[in-house]
């Protein structure tokens, strides 16, 4: 069946479209998500039972996939519908977790945050039967499905708000290669979405350094993530299990919810790869967890503050950040100054603004830096010198001495990226060649720290060497840009009204 995996997924999509309970792509992916998770989890349980006679699955027997879903002639219709709604979900949502059983906890967290949208037991049976055609203990099936799973995650880009959890594979792969995590280093993504960066780190390390069972165990222990929304959390767990991480170390929670001053050396990590949420405001008053000098409601800026603190000395990071995080005064300015003081921000790759289409049209950047000073960030009452009216010009205070910029351009003849014309891995080849032999050219320039200080730590520096490319917009593009602008204005007005309402 390995050769027909895409056909299986297409059939499942068609079955779900017929079900009156499943409304739209986001719900379909959520429905497929928990069913896939349970099937893959059970396949892994079966494998572990064969390898270890003492192993017992944390899932009660009646709720194991093999006992209610695996028989193609098994339970169907109203009986199956009622079993899923009245037995399966309540049991797994309330699964007891004994002795810190991590696999039991994963199951409970997935089902606490999920729903069964399908209203037809007959359709549920049809989907189960299709999933039964895939054997996740067959290495060929699993490998091919890993590629197919990537395409399922990619669909999130056009599934409403869920697109924020997917970073194009070409981008995650390039960032991972440049940071080059090693076996034994702790790799962390504080906003891991569907797990793209973590999977790339796993593949990178496995290809280069995993040669024994001990190496595999080391890899399992050192890949970590955090995600606070239920759908991407579950998809990330499934993604890592597909990549042979038996018990994924992904926390179900908000990285910004942790008290900033509680972070100690034992919590710090070697490598951070992330595309933190941007354009949104922080939930639950979590900005209060941070020192007063760095409190802001802008999520991307708080994540940058957090990431600087979470890195060990000589730790490495690669982040996706919007243009808005490179400029601005007040808190934004202080956050950027601290980044340059504590870290060597050696490279900023400027991406075209359509890389994350259709979810976001903002211009984004890839920031690469290494932690050089383990000072963390100033507490509110600290006497650490902060930028003040442009007077602080002692460049020796900064771990960054200069920043290299590289302008990544659209392929020849292409006006923008889109759902059908996404950014490709091969487009990064010229950048990779330049990376190890840096020279200024039409796409690359460097800026000394003194210039950055003079600019008030504004990092939004345009290419001084390149040709100015005029983009002629079509009528459709102009209408889309205008619509985006009006929607954003309406959203800001609504926020303002809410803030002003007594």
N, C-alpha and C positions, 0 to 999 in steps of 0.2 A: 504493500500500500504506500510505501514511501514516496513513489513517484507521483502520487495523486493527492498530496497533502493540500495543495491550493484548491483543488476541486472540493475536498472535504469542507474546508473553511467556507467556500462559496455556498455550498449546500446549506451549511448551518446558518449563514447570513440570510438565505432565502426563506428558510423555515421560520426564523425569528421575525422576519418582516410580515409573515402571515399571522403572527400571534398578536391579538388585540391589546395585550398588556405591554408590549415593547414599543416604546415611542422614541424613535430617532436613534442615531448612531451611538451616542454616549450611553444610553441604556442598553443597547445591544452589546456593546463592548463590556459593560459592567456585568451583564448576564453571562456572557461567554467567559468572562474573567473568573468568576467564582466556580463555574463548572469545570473549566480547565484546571484551575488550582486544585480542586478536589481530586480530579482524575490523576493529575501529575503527582500529587501528594501520595495517593494510594499506590501508584506504580512504584514510587520510591520506597514506600512502606514494605511492599512485597519484596523488593530487592534487599532491603535491610533485614527482613525476617529470614531470608535465605542465607545471608552472610553471618547472622548472629542469632542463635537459637533463643537467647534471652530477651531479644528485642520485642517489645509490645507496642503496637500503635496507640497513640493517645486518643484516636477516634473510636467511640463505641462501635461494636460490630455492625449493628443495624444501620449505622450511618456511613460505613465505609463504602466507597464507590463500588467495590467488587460485589457487595451484597444487595445493593438496590438499583444500580445503574448498569452493571456490566453485562447482564443477561439481556440480549436483544429481544427475547420473548417475555421479559419480566414485567413487573408492575407498570401500568400505563393508565391513561384516562384520569378520572376523578380520584382514584386511589393514589396515583402518583402525585397528582397536584396537592392533595391533602397531606401526603407524607412529607413533601418538600416544605410546605408552609407550616404544618403543625408539629412535625417531629424533627426533621433535619435542621432547619434554621434555629428553632428554640434550643435544641440540644447543643449545637455547636456554638451558639452565641453564649451559652452558659457553661461551657466546658470547664470542669475543674482543672486547675493547674497545680499539680503536686510536685514538691521538691524542685521548684523552679524549672519544670519541664518546658524547655524552649519551644519544642514542636507543638505542644498543647497550646501554649500562649499564642503562637502564630495563627493557629486555626481559629481560636476564639476572637482574636483581633480582626481577622479577615471577615468573619461572619457578623461581628458586631456592627461593622460599617457597610454591610451589603444588603441587597434586596433580591428577592425572586420576583421579577417583573412578569414572567410568562403566566398566562391565565389558562392555558390548555395543557393538560397532562399528556395528551397525545403528542403535542409538539415537543414537550420536554423529552418524551421517550425518543422521538426522532433525532433530537440533538444528541442525546446520550449515545444512541446507536452510531451516529457519525463519529463522535469522539472515540468510541470503542475501536474504530478502525486504525487508530494511532497507538503504537506501542512505545511508550516513553522509556522503556528499558532496552529498546533496540537502538544502538548507537547511531545508526544511519537515520532512522526516523527522528531521533532527538535532534541530531545536527541539522537536518533539513527543516525541522519545525522551528528551531532557533532562528533561522533566517526568515521563516514565514511569520513568526511572532513579531519580528521587527516591523514587518509590513502592517500587522494588526495595530501595533503601537503607533505607527505613523498615521494611521487613520484618525488618531486622536487630534491631530492638527486641525481637522475640519469638523470635529465633534464638539461644537460649542466651546465652553470655557476650558474644556479638558486639554486643549492644545498647549497650554502652558507647561505641561509635564513632559513634553517631548522635545528633545534637542536633536537636530539632524545628525545622522550617524557620521557623516563626513566630518562634522565639527567635533563631535566627541572623540572620534578616532584620532584626528590631528592633535587635539589638545593632550590626549593621553600619551601619544608617541613622543611629544616634545617634553613632557614632564617625566616620562619613562619610569614609572614605579617599579621597584625591585622586590623580589621575594623577601618577606620578613618585614618590609615597611608597612605600617598601618595606613591604608588608603580610606579616606572618608569623604562622603558627599552629604552635606548637612541639609540639602533639599533635593533628595535623589529622584523624585518623580517616579518614572517607570524603570529606573535602574540603568539607564544607558551608559553613564560614566563608569559605574561599577562593573558592568559587563565588559566594557572595553579594557578596564584595568585587569580584570581576570584573564581575558584573552591575551593581553600583552605580556603579563607575567608568565602565564602558562606556556606560551610559545617560546619564551626565552630562557626560562629557568626551572620549570617544574619537571623533575625527572624521577620522583619516587613518591611512595605513599606519604612519607614524612613531609615532603614538599607540598603535597595536596592539602594535608592537615594544616600546615602553616598558612597556606593561601586562604583556606576557609576562615581561619581565626582573624585574619588581618584586613578583610574587606568589610567596611562598615558604612551604614547609611542611616538617614532619618527622613521620614516623610509623614506629614500630618493629615493628608486627605486619604480617605479609605480606598477609592478606586486605584489611584496610582500605587499606593502601598501594596495592595494585593497583586497588581500587575508586576511590580518590582520583585516581590517574593517569588512569583512564578518564573520570572525572567532569570533570577539567580539559581533557582532549583534546576531549570533547564540547562544551566551552565555548571552543573555538578557541585553547587554549593548546597549541601544537604540541609543545613539549618542556617538560613540566611541571617546575618547579624544586622537587621534593619529595624530601627526603633520606630514604633508608631507614635509619633508625637511631633511637637513643634520645636525645632532647634533654638528658636528665639525665646522659648519659654523658660530657659535655664538662667538662673541668677549668674550674671556675668562674672562677678567676683569669686564665684565658687569654683571656677576652672583652675585646676592645678596641673603641674607637670605630668602627672599620671594620665590626665585626660587628653593631653596633646598628641598630635598625630604627625606622621612624616609627609603625607601627600594629601592635598585637598583638590578635588576636581568638582566643579559645580556650575550650574546655571541657576543661581538663586532667583526666586520670584521678583519681578520688578514691575513698577507701574501701579502696585497695590499699596494698601495701607496695612500696618501691622495690627493683628487681631489681639483681643484679650488684654490690652494695655501692656503688652510685652516690652514696649520701649522702656518701661519702668525698671526692667531688669538690668539696664545699662547705665554707666556713669552719666551724670547730668550733662557733661560736655558733649556727649555723643547721642543724646536722645533725639529720635526723629520718628515720624510715622512712615517714612519711606522704607519699604522692606529691603530693597537692594543695598542701601547704605548700612543698615543694621547688620545684614549678613556679612558685608565686607569687614565691619568692626569685629564681628564674632570670629570670622575666619582668620584674621590676623592674630587674634588671641589663641586660637586653637592650634596653630602651627608650632611645632617644636623649633628650636634653633636649627637653622639650615634646612628646615622643612620647605617643601616646594608646593606651589599652588598655581592652578590655571582656572580662571573664572570667565564666564560670560557676563558682561555688564553693559547697560545702555549708556548712550551718550550723556544722559542726565546725571549719571554718577561721576562723570569726569569733570563736571563744571558746577558752578553754583557757590554761594557764600554760606556763612554761618556754620551749621553743623557739617554740611557737606564738605566745606573747606577744611574743617578740623579733622574729619575722617581721612581725607586724602593726605593731609600733612602727616598724620600718624602712620599711614601706610608707607610713605616715603621715608619716615624716620626709622621704623622698625624693620622694613623689608627693602630688598633690592628689587624694585619694579623695573626689570630689564627690558621687557618687550610689551608693546601694545599693538595688536593686529586689528585694524579697522575694517569691519565687514560692511558690505552693501546693506541698505536698510530693508531689503526684501528677503533676507535669509530665513526669517521665521514666518514668512507668509504661509497661510492666510491668517494665522493667529495674531501676529503683531507686525506692524510696519515700521517700528522704530529702528533707528540705526543702533547697532550693537558693536561691542568690542571684545576681544579676547585679551585678558590681562595675565601675564606670566610673572611671578615674583618668588623670591626666596626670603625666608625669615632670617634676619641677621642678629636681631637683638631681642632677648626675651624680657622685654619690659612690660609687655601687655599694653593696656590703655590706662590713661590716668583715671583714678577715682575722682569723684566730684571735689574732694577737698585736697587733692594732690597739688604740690607746688611744681609739677612738671611744666616746663615752659610751653605755652601754646602760641600759635600764630597770633600776632596782635598788630593790627594796622600796618601790615607789610614791613615791620621793623626787624623780624627775625631772619637774618641772612647768613648765619653761620653754617655753611654747607657741610662742615664736618659732622654736624648733628645727624646727617641723613645717611642711611644705609644705601640709598640710591645715589649713584654719581651721574648717571645719564640714562635716558630712556630711548630705546630704538622703537620707531614706529614703522609699521608695514601696512600699506594699503592694498587689501585684497580686492581685486576687480572682477566684475562679471565676465564670463566667457565672451570672446569676440562675437559681436552681432546679437548678443542677448541683452534685452532692455531691463529685465528683472528676473528674479527667481519666482517660481509659482508652485502650485500643488503638483503640476506635471513636470515642471523643470526645476528640480531641487538642486541644491549645491552638491557637487560630486567630490569623492575622495581625491581623484586625479587632479582636481583644480589646485590642491595644496602642494603639488610637487615643486613648483618654482619656489614657494615659500620655504619648503624643507631644505632645498639646495642653498638658499640664501642664509638660512638659520645658522649653518656651521661656518659660513664664510661671509661675514656681514660687510657690505659696502653700501654707501649711499647711491641711490639711483632714482629712476622716475617713480618707483613705488616705495622706496625706503628712505628714511631720514632719521637723524638722531638729535636729541635735545638735551643739553647739559642741565644738571640740577639747578644751577644758578638762574637759568632762564625760567625754569618752573617756579622757583621761589618768587622771582620778579613778577610773575603772572598771578600771584596769589594762589599757587598750587592748582591752577586751571590746567587740566590735562587734555582738554579738547583742542588739540593742535592740528590744523589742517596741513596737508602735504604741500611743502614749499617748492617741490621739484616737479610735480606732475602736471600734465596737461589738464586744463579745465574741460571737463566733459559736459556738454549740454545735453540734458535729457528732455526730449520732446514727448510730452505726455499725450496719450490718446484721450478722447472725450470720456471714455469709460473710466480711465484711470483718474482723471480730474474729478469725476462724479464720486468715485470711491473715496478719494482723499477728502473731498468736501464732506461726504457722509460721515467718515471717521471723525473729522474735526467737529462736526455738529453734535455727534453722539457724545464725544468727550466733553464738549462744552455743557451739554445737558446734564451729564453725570456730575461735573464739577459744581454746577448750579444747585443740583439736588443736595450734594454734600454740604454746600454753603448754607442752604436753607435749613438743613438739619442742625448744623452747628449753631445757627443764629436763633433757632426756636427755643424759647425759654422753657 
